[in-house]
Amino acid sequence: KQEVTQIPAALSVPEGENLVLNCSFTDSAIYNLQWFRQDPGKGLTSLLLIQSSQREQTSGRLNASLDKSSGRSTLYIAASQPGDSATYLCAAQGGSEKLVFGKGMKLTVNP
Amino acid sequence: KAGVTQTPRYLIKTRGQQVTLSCSPISGHRSVSWYQQTPGQGLQFLFEYFSETQRNKGNFPGRFSGRQFSNSRSEMNVSTLELGDSALYLCASSLAGPNVLTFGAGSRLTVL
């Protein structure tokens, strides 16, 4: 049974810092790994998707890496801004539409 | 193109009642998945429908059910509501097969 863990549960940083968000999963037989952002009371916005055959994906100030052998994915946020404040979730997807989510990490970027 | 639309966005029910939530997927998407989000359990998979057939089901009691129509729109129903059913219910749509899921804004259910 796949389990996804995100530690820490919350992080508060000053504006401008480069951030590393961690995600670990127990079953390396994944189809892809997705990172999402969720603003309070809202749905999920997909940030990056890494296919199992890929090592990383980049979008603007975001970069996500995937190491299946160690069961880890990392989301890097460069030069953080107050607008980056949100909850970030990672999710592992097997061979179906079912995503297994971590509990998320609440990020606060202080101006 | 239009995103995933969920209705209603907010609703309040009392224990014992039932509720039906609706999800209209992105045009052309044939797979619709449902998730429950609570502060304690996080996001949990409910079920997935593809071409009007349930393909996957999460570990929820039989009070939770769903269906999909020929136009890919989906509904989920929760009967005999309990306080613990209070949650944000999210649906997501995708093309056939494991693929990028696009989520709707969710339906927030409060059970009193």
Interface residues (C-beta under 8 A of the other chain):
Chain A: Y31 N32 Q34 F36 G41 K42 G43 L44 T45 S46 L49 L89 A91 Q93 G94 G95 S96 E97 K98 L99 V100 F101 G102 K103 G104
Chain B: Q6 S31 S33 Y35 G42 L43 Q44 F45 E48 F50 R55 N56 G58 L88 L90 A92 S94 P98 N99 V100 L101 T102 F103 G104 A105 G106 R108
